[in-house]
Amino acid sequence: MSKKLITLVFEKAETDIGSKVKNRMAQHLSEVLSDEYNYPFSTKSFTNLYNKFIEADIPANEDLKPELTKCLCKYLGYKNYAEFVTAHPSELEEPNDDEQPKGTKGTDSKKGNRVIPFIVVMVISTLTYFGFVREKQNCMVWQEDHYVQSACAGAKYEEPYQELLVLNFRKLNDIEEVRARYEQHQELWYLKTGGEVEFFTYYNVHPVYHKGLHKVTDYMYKTHVLDKVAQQE
């Protein structure tokens, strides 16, 4: 079932681009999947998803292709569909009475409503048992320029714990440190948003914007590091 997933994806797209226009959101999502996850999915296809899952009189609630589902979950900040389901159990629920076809209301509907919570619990329990869902106390949260380990309390910018990121991923606020790392051939990554360039010490998605970082090239280094240092001298 993917109605909840599609709804949240378009809500995030609206926030990212500051527009509720369907085609603009669809274009943004198409570009994100292509650029960040190397998964081609056209603007028209996203528009069709919006029409089918959100705008229709009886919105669809059915499975998407696994690879598309995985990319959309990553766009929302989840490692995979299992983590998304853990955070949004209603993703597995059946349509309510108003959304069900005629002839399915009444006793059968009530039985279905009792079964759904049990299914949700069983699915999440199974995913947890096989290691798809991380332990409750195994999270990390972004604090100014680095990640720190934390309890999974639903805090802003909280993510499943990844030791490599806690140890190596850091935002560089000192331009001289950026220059030193580049000249010493150490890892250096960046993201440009709103005309501003932010530098990081390790590859990851941006901890706030959830956009993939780019490796610093010679051109980027000259334009946004050396030229900036020269202006300060």
HELIX and SHEET records of a PDB file:
HELIX    1   1 LYS A    3  ILE A   17  1                                  15    
HELIX    2   2 LYS A   22  TYR A   37  1                                  16    
HELIX    3   3 THR A   43  TYR A   50  1                                   8    
HELIX    4   4 ASN A   51  GLU A   55  3                                   5    
HELIX    5   5 PRO A   66  TYR A   75  1                                  10    
HELIX    6   6 TYR A   81  ALA A   87  1                                   7    
HELIX    7   7 PRO A   89  LEU A   92  5                                   4    
HELIX    8   8 ASP A   97  GLU A   99  5                                   3    
HELIX    9   9 THR A  107  TYR A  129  1                                  23    
HELIX   10  10 GLU A  163  ASN A  168  1                                   6    
HELIX   11  11 ILE A  175  GLU A  183  1                                   9    
HELIX   12  12 ASP A  218  TYR A  221  1                                   4    
HELIX   13  13 LYS A  222  LEU A  226  3                                   5    
HELIX   14  14 ASP A  227  GLN A  232  1                                   6    
SHEET    1   A 3 HIS A 146  SER A 150  0                                        
SHEET    2   A 3 CYS A 139  GLN A 143 -1                                        
SHEET    3   A 3 GLU A 158  PRO A 160 -1                                        
SHEET    1   B 4 LYS A 171  LEU A 172  0                                        
SHEET    2   B 4 GLU A 196  PHE A 200 -1                                        
SHEET    3   B 4 TRP A 189  THR A 193 -1                                        
SHEET    4   B 4 HIS A 214  LYS A 215 -1                                        
END                                                                             
